[in-house]
Structures are given as C-alpha cells and as structure tokens.
Amino acid sequence: MRSHRTSVVTLVLGLALCLPQGARAQVEVDNNFKFNSGQSVQPAYEGWSRNVDGTFSLHFGYLNRNWVEELSIPVGPNNSIEPGGPDRGQPTFFTTRTQRNLFTVVVPRDWGKREVVWTLTVNGKTERAYGWLQPEWEIDPAGGAAVGGQTSPELKGNKPPTLTIEVAPTASPGRAVPLDAAVSDDGIPKPAAPSKPAIGQETPPGLVGSNDVFLNVPQLAPSRGQAPAPGGIRGPFLTWMVFRGPANAAFTSRSIPVKDGKAPSSVTFTVPGDYVLLGRASDRILFTDRLVTITVSGEPARR
C-alpha cells in the first residue's frame, strides 16, 4: 500500500508539472485552502475535566475557516447544542481563525457514555463537534486544553489569576465604554523572556495572481475581532473579544499587560443590540474568564 500511495502522489505531481503555467497556478492556489469568506465554522471539542461536586465540564472552541469574514449566528437551528439546548452558553459571534477553550458544558456525574453535540450551520455548511467522557481526553480545568498539563514543580503550585470587571450596562453606538478590570496573580510562572512572534498558520501563503486564480484568497484585512498575539507581554495579561452580539466591536487594546493589578481598556460599538463580551485574564499558563453584558441602543454609528 505504501508504494502504491507513493506512486499516486508522484503521478499527481507529474501531471501538475505538465500543465500550462496558468493551470499550475490554479493547482497551487487550490491546495492552499484559504479564503476570505464563504467557508464554514468548525466547532471543536477540546476535552473534559472533573468538578469538585462530581459533575464534569466539557470544553469547546471553534475554527472559523474564513480569514476575513466574521459571523453572527444566533442560538437556534443554525447554532444549537443538544441535549438540554439549544442554548448551552455557546458563542453566537464568530471572529476569524482559531479560538480555543471558550466555554464549557457541565454534565451530571452519571453522564456515562452519552454525547453533547454542538451543531453550527454557516454559509450553507453544517459542522458538528461531539463531546463525551473519553478517558484519554481528561484535561486540567483551566488552560489544559490550550497548553497541556503542568509538569514542572513550579507550575504544579500555579493558580489561575483572579479577575473582576466593572462596566456600564448600557452604551450608545460610536461612544467608547470603559472596561475597568482588576487582575491579581500569584507570580507563577515567572515573567517570560522577550520573544519574537512565531510565524505559523496565521501567516497566509504568498500568492501570485493570474487570470486563473481565485478572487477569494486571503488578504488579511484588519479585523477588530482578531486579538494581537501577546508576544511582547512577559507577565499576566488580559484579552477581550465579542462572545455574543450582532457585530464586532472596536477595543482600544485587546491584549493588555497587567500593571499594578489593573488592565484598563475600552470598547466602541457601531451596531445597536445586546452584546456579551468575554474578558480573559491569563498568566500564560492558566486563565480566568468573565462575561459582561452591554445593551447598545441608538442609531448605528457611521463606519
């Protein structure tokens, strides 16, 4: 079987090299599988953890396959979790790319081998994530799905930061709303040394235009929903994102280093509606989430 697969790959590559130049460009673009819009959102199950009362928490995130398109998918037929749904606390606003470990679904201690299923239909494509208590998928309660277990003696004593947020419950389009956050941390792990941001899946390929290539290829238009990587932040920091709402919002800073126990920011909305913002305080290993609700009323602001 191995030699057969090798022959097939060699044949495909040989055929590609024999194609005219324009057609070869088309093959190269097709293999990138990256688009600005029109693609699905894949819900993701990331593992489970035990709670002190004997229940279990199932952890979920998502991958928005679009590089630019952000989507609002209200709870309902196109965004549901069952059983017990359709609303089990999942996000309804989907910013671009991968968002890890965003929410949990708690199931009782006698859950057994049953499944929790998150179904998303986006751009006409339905995707599902299936969560169950597979023994190998047990993770740490906070941060385990994102960074793996804590094995060093220092990290075994680490505690997640504490986070409190004060914010006005109402707002008007076009006017900044202060986000006052207080964060405390135990100083574990120690502040990291400076590092350069890694270049990985968030960097699109270099594409050469021709008459045959797709128009819908990654351009990485600036997105207010894409948090900058905190590569220059060495200690605890706070990030913000829209978790639920009809549109994205503009944060003055979305990755804020904690200084003297404070991590101030602000947010400005352009579209009226009910919003839920997710604030996450992280020490780079463990994190604590808080959700805040803001009702935005008035005429939409000019963009």
C-alpha positions in Angstrom: 0.0 0.0 0.0 2.8 2.4 0.8 4.4 2.0 -2.6 1.0 2.5 -4.3 0.4 5.7 -2.4 3.8 7.0 -3.3 3.1 6.3 -7.0 -0.2 8.1 -6.9 1.5 11.2 -5.3 4.3 11.1 -7.9 1.7 10.8 -10.7 -0.3 13.8 -9.4 2.8 16.0 -9.1 4.0 14.9 -12.5 0.7 15.9 -14.1 0.8 19.3 -12.3 4.2 20.0 -13.7 3.0 19.1 -17.2 0.1 21.6 -17.0 0.3 25.0 -18.7 1.6 27.8 -16.4 -1.9 29.3 -15.7 -3.3 25.9 -14.8 -0.3 25.2 -12.4 -1.1 28.4 -10.6 -4.7 27.3 -10.2 -3.5 24.0 -8.6 -1.2 25.8 -6.2 -3.9 28.1 -5.1 -6.4 25.3 -4.7 -4.1 23.5 -2.4 -3.8 26.5 0.0 -7.5 26.1 1.1 -7.6 29.6 2.5 -10.4 32.0 1.7 -11.6 35.5 2.8 -15.3 34.4 3.1 -17.9 31.8 2.2 -16.4 29.0 4.3 -17.8 27.1 7.3 -17.1 27.4 11.0 -16.0 24.2 12.7 -17.0 23.7 16.3 -14.3 21.9 18.3 -14.4 19.7 21.4 -11.2 20.0 23.4 -11.6 17.6 26.3 -13.2 17.3 29.7 -12.4 18.0 33.3 -13.7 17.0 36.7 -15.6 19.4 39.0 -15.4 19.2 42.8 -19.2 18.4 43.1 -18.7 15.2 40.9 -20.0 16.7 37.7 -17.9 17.1 34.5 -17.1 20.1 32.3 -16.8 19.6 28.6 -14.6 22.2 26.9 -15.4 23.7 23.4 -13.9 26.2 21.0 -14.1 26.8 17.2 -12.3 27.3 14.0 -13.6 30.0 11.6 -12.2 28.9 8.3 -12.6 32.4 6.9 -9.6 34.8 7.0 -11.8 37.9 6.9 -15.5 37.1 7.3 -16.9 37.3 10.9 -20.3 36.0 11.5 -23.2 36.4 14.0 -25.1 33.1 14.3 -27.9 33.4 16.9 -28.8 30.5 19.1 -31.4 28.4 17.2 -31.5 26.0 14.3 -28.1 27.2 13.0 -26.3 27.3 16.4 -27.5 24.7 18.9 -26.2 22.3 21.5 -28.1 19.2 22.5 -29.2 17.7 24.7 -30.6 20.4 27.0 -30.3 23.2 24.4 -30.4 24.8 22.0 -28.7 27.3 24.4 -25.9 25.9 26.5 -23.8 29.0 26.7 -22.1 28.8 23.4 -20.8 31.9 21.5 -23.0 33.5 18.8 -20.4 35.8 17.3 -17.5 34.1 15.5 -14.3 36.1 14.9 -11.7 34.8 12.5 -9.5 31.8 12.8 -9.0 29.5 15.8 -10.5 30.4 19.2 -9.6 27.9 21.9 -11.3 26.7 25.1 -14.1 29.4 25.0 -16.8 27.8 27.1 -17.9 24.6 28.9 -21.0 22.5 29.1 -21.5 20.9 32.5 -23.0 17.4 32.6 -24.0 15.4 35.7 -21.9 12.8 37.4 -23.9 9.9 35.9 -23.4 11.1 32.4 -21.7 7.9 31.3 -21.1 7.5 27.6 -23.7 10.0 26.3 -22.6 12.8 23.9 -23.0 16.6 23.8 -23.3 17.7 20.2 -22.7 21.3 19.1 -24.1 22.0 15.6 -23.2 25.0 13.5 -24.6 25.9 10.0 -22.6 28.7 8.4 -22.7 29.7 4.7 -24.9 26.7 4.0 -22.5 24.1 5.5 -23.3 22.2 8.7 -20.4 21.2 11.0 -20.6 19.3 14.4 -18.5 18.7 17.5 -19.1 15.7 19.6 -18.1 15.8 23.3 -18.0 12.8 25.6 -16.1 11.5 28.5 -13.3 9.6 26.7 -10.8 8.8 29.4 -7.8 9.9 27.4 -9.3 13.3 26.9 -9.3 14.4 30.5 -7.5 17.8 30.9 -6.8 20.4 33.5 -9.8 22.5 34.4 -8.2 25.8 33.3 -5.8 26.0 30.4 -5.3 22.3 29.9 -7.0 22.3 26.5 -4.8 25.1 25.4 -1.4 24.3 26.8 -1.3 20.8 28.2 -0.6 19.5 31.7 1.5 21.3 34.3 4.6 19.1 35.0 7.3 21.2 36.5 7.5 21.7 40.3 6.9 25.4 39.8 3.8 25.1 37.7 2.2 22.5 40.0 1.6 25.2 42.5 0.3 27.7 40.0 -3.2 29.2 40.5 -5.2 31.0 37.8 -5.5 34.8 38.1 -8.5 36.4 39.7 -10.5 38.8 37.6 -13.1 41.4 38.4 -14.6 43.8 35.8 -16.7 46.9 36.1 -18.5 48.2 33.1 -21.7 50.2 32.4 -24.6 48.0 31.4 -25.7 50.3 28.5 -24.0 52.2 25.7 -24.6 54.2 22.6 -23.1 53.5 19.1 -19.9 55.4 18.5 -19.1 56.2 22.1 -16.3 54.5 23.9 -17.3 52.4 27.0 -14.5 52.0 29.7 -13.6 48.4 30.6 -12.2 48.6 34.1 -10.5 45.3 35.0 -8.7 44.3 38.2 -6.4 41.3 38.0 -4.4 39.6 40.7 -1.9 36.8 40.2 0.4 34.6 42.3 3.5 35.4 40.2 3.7 31.8 38.8 5.1 31.3 36.2 7.9 33.9 36.3 7.8 36.6 33.6 8.9 35.2 30.3 11.9 36.4 28.4 11.3 38.6 25.3 10.5 36.6 22.2 9.7 37.2 18.6 6.1 36.3 17.4 6.1 32.9 15.7 5.1 32.7 12.0 2.7 29.8 11.6 -0.8 29.1 10.4 -1.9 32.8 10.9 0.5 33.8 8.1 -1.1 33.2 4.7 0.9 31.9 1.7 2.4 34.2 -0.9 0.1 34.1 -3.9 0.9 35.1 -7.4 -2.0 36.5 -9.4 -3.0 35.2 -12.8 -6.1 35.1 -14.9 -7.0 31.7 -13.5 -6.6 32.2 -9.7 -9.5 32.7 -7.3 -10.6 36.2 -6.4 -11.5 35.0 -2.9 -8.0 34.5 -1.5 -6.6 35.7 1.8 -5.9 39.4 2.1 -5.8 39.6 5.9 -7.9 42.7 6.1 -7.5 44.3 9.5 -10.1 42.7 11.8 -11.3 44.3 15.0 -12.1 40.8 16.3 -8.6 39.3 15.9 -6.6 39.7 19.1 -3.0 40.5 18.6 -0.6 37.9 19.8 0.9 38.9 23.2 4.4 38.2 22.1 5.8 41.3 23.8 3.9 40.7 27.1 6.0 38.9 29.7 3.7 38.6 32.7 -0.1 38.3 33.2 -2.3 39.9 30.6 -6.0 40.4 29.8 -7.7 39.9 26.4 -11.1 40.9 25.1 -13.4 39.6 22.4 -17.1 39.7 21.4 -18.7 36.5 22.6 -22.3 37.2 21.6 -23.7 40.1 19.6 -24.9 41.2 16.2 -21.5 42.6 15.1 -17.9 43.0 16.2 -16.7 45.9 18.3 -13.5 48.1 18.4 -11.3 47.6 21.5 -8.7 50.2 22.2 -6.4 47.4 23.3 -7.3 43.7 23.2 -4.1 42.3 24.8 -3.4 44.4 27.9 -0.5 43.7 30.2 -1.4 43.8 33.9 0.3 46.7 35.7 -0.3 47.3 39.4 -3.2 44.9 39.4 -5.0 46.9 36.6 -5.6 46.2 32.9 -7.8 49.1 31.6 -9.3 49.2 28.1 -12.4 50.5 26.4 -14.8 49.3 23.7 -16.8 51.1 21.0 -19.8 49.6 19.2 -21.2 50.7 15.8 -24.3 48.5 15.7 -27.1 48.5 18.3 -28.0 45.3 20.1 -27.3 43.1 23.0 -23.7 42.2 23.4 -21.8 39.7 25.7 -18.0 40.4 25.9 -15.5 37.8 27.1 -12.6 39.0 29.2 -9.8 36.5 29.9 -7.0 37.1 32.4 -4.1 34.8 31.8 -0.7 34.1 33.4 0.4 32.4 30.1 -0.5 29.0 31.6 -3.8 29.3 33.4 -6.7 31.7 32.8 -9.9 33.0 34.3 -12.9 34.2 32.1 -15.6 36.7 32.9 -18.6 37.6 30.7 -20.1 41.1 30.8 -23.3 42.2 29.1 -23.9 45.5 27.5 -27.0 46.8 25.7 -26.3 49.2 22.9 -29.2 51.5 21.9 -29.4 54.2 19.3 -28.8 54.9 15.7 -25.9 52.9 14.1 -22.7 54.8 14.0 -21.0 55.7 10.8 -18.1 53.5 10.0 
